[in-house]
Amino acid sequence: MSVEQKITNLIEPALNGLGYELIRVKQISNDILQIMIDTEQGVGIDECTKATKLIRNILQVAEMGDLYGLEISSPGLDRPLLKPAHYTKFIGHEVKLSTNILIDGQKRFIGKLTSLNPETHQITLTCEDKIVTIEFDQIQSTNLYYK
């Protein structure tokens, strides 16, 4: 299990208990963890401070407290979409999506997220006049996109 997954498993239930959604845990160096959180009202300095204290306490109990510095932040305007629920939430928004294989001769797409099939997890984008269907496991990264 990766460090990111282990930390996610440790902190996500407690963050959810505070009303925060854990967007991502990313190890950006050997000793720094970047943790993105969100709420329905957005995330400000107060939410980041509360989350930092909570996460530090959890890591101390798990005897990992001295191993990592923390960067707690909001997902920002170019929020990453990582889970199927994120895609569902942002249907109708413009996204920038990269795939790990060629689809219709390209790996990068900018378009409107038009659907997510809840059973097959296929993503549908409308890119200019073209509709593109992408399997969830073919996605390398997706972010909200603002021109």
C-alpha positions in Angstrom: 0.0 0.0 0.0 1.4 3.4 -1.0 2.0 6.1 1.6 -0.8 8.2 0.0 -3.3 5.4 0.4 -2.2 4.7 4.0 -2.6 8.3 4.9 -5.9 8.5 3.1 -7.2 5.5 5.1 -6.1 7.1 8.3 -7.5 10.7 7.8 -10.5 10.5 5.5 -13.0 9.3 8.1 -12.1 12.0 10.6 -12.1 14.7 7.9 -15.5 13.5 6.7 -16.7 13.8 10.3 -15.8 17.5 10.2 -17.8 17.9 7.0 -14.7 18.0 4.8 -14.2 16.0 1.6 -10.7 14.6 1.1 -9.9 15.3 -2.5 -6.3 14.0 -2.7 -3.3 13.0 -0.7 -0.1 13.4 -2.7 3.5 12.8 -1.5 5.3 15.7 -3.2 8.7 14.8 -1.7 10.1 12.3 0.7 8.9 14.3 3.7 6.0 16.5 2.4 2.4 15.6 1.9 0.0 17.7 -0.1 -3.5 17.2 1.1 -6.5 18.8 -0.7 -9.8 19.2 1.1 -13.1 20.8 0.1 -16.5 21.7 1.6 -19.7 22.8 0.1 -18.9 26.3 1.1 -15.3 26.2 -0.1 -12.1 26.1 1.9 -10.4 29.0 3.6 -7.6 29.4 6.1 -9.8 28.4 9.1 -10.7 25.1 7.5 -7.0 24.4 6.5 -5.9 25.2 10.1 -8.6 22.8 11.6 -7.7 20.1 9.1 -3.9 20.5 9.8 -4.4 20.1 13.6 -6.6 17.1 13.1 -4.3 15.4 10.6 -1.2 16.1 12.8 -3.0 14.4 15.8 -3.9 11.4 13.7 -0.4 11.0 12.4 1.0 11.3 15.9 -1.2 8.5 17.1 -0.2 6.4 14.1 3.5 7.2 15.0 4.0 9.0 11.7 3.8 12.5 13.0 7.5 13.3 12.6 7.8 11.8 9.2 5.9 14.4 7.1 5.4 18.1 6.8 1.9 19.0 5.6 0.5 21.3 2.9 -3.2 21.6 3.4 -5.1 23.4 0.6 -8.3 23.8 -1.3 -8.5 22.2 -4.7 -8.5 25.6 -6.4 -10.2 26.7 -9.6 -8.5 24.0 -11.6 -9.7 21.3 -9.2 -8.7 17.7 -10.1 -11.4 15.2 -10.7 -10.3 11.9 -9.3 -13.3 9.8 -8.3 -16.5 9.0 -10.2 -18.4 11.1 -7.8 -16.3 14.1 -8.8 -17.2 13.6 -12.4 -20.9 13.4 -11.6 -20.8 16.6 -9.5 -19.2 18.5 -12.3 -21.3 17.4 -15.3 -21.8 20.5 -17.5 -18.5 22.0 -16.7 -15.5 22.5 -18.9 -12.6 20.1 -18.2 -9.1 19.4 -19.4 -8.5 15.7 -19.6 -5.4 13.6 -20.4 -5.5 9.9 -21.2 -2.9 7.2 -20.9 -3.7 5.9 -24.5 -4.6 7.5 -27.8 -8.3 8.0 -28.3 -9.3 9.3 -31.7 -5.6 10.1 -32.4 -5.0 12.2 -29.3 -4.3 12.0 -25.5 -5.5 15.5 -24.5 -9.0 16.8 -24.6 -10.7 20.1 -23.6 -14.5 20.0 -23.6 -17.7 19.9 -21.6 -18.2 17.0 -19.3 -21.5 15.7 -20.5 -22.0 12.4 -18.7 -20.7 9.7 -16.6 -22.3 6.3 -16.9 -22.7 5.0 -13.3 -22.5 1.4 -14.3 -19.6 1.4 -16.8 -17.9 4.6 -15.6 -17.5 5.8 -19.1 -17.0 9.6 -19.4 -18.5 11.5 -22.2 -17.0 14.8 -23.3 -18.3 17.3 -25.9 -15.2 18.7 -27.6 -16.2 21.4 -30.1 -18.5 19.5 -32.5 -17.3 16.0 -31.5 -18.4 13.7 -28.7 -15.7 11.6 -27.1 -16.3 8.6 -24.9 -13.5 7.6 -22.5 -13.2 4.7 -20.1 -12.5 5.7 -16.5 -9.4 3.6 -16.3 -8.0 5.3 -19.5 -7.9 8.7 -17.7 -4.5 9.9 -16.6 -5.7 13.2 -15.2 -8.7 15.6 -15.3 -9.0 19.1 -14.0 -11.8 21.7 -14.2 -10.8 24.2 -17.0 -11.5 27.9 -17.2 -10.6 29.9 -20.3 
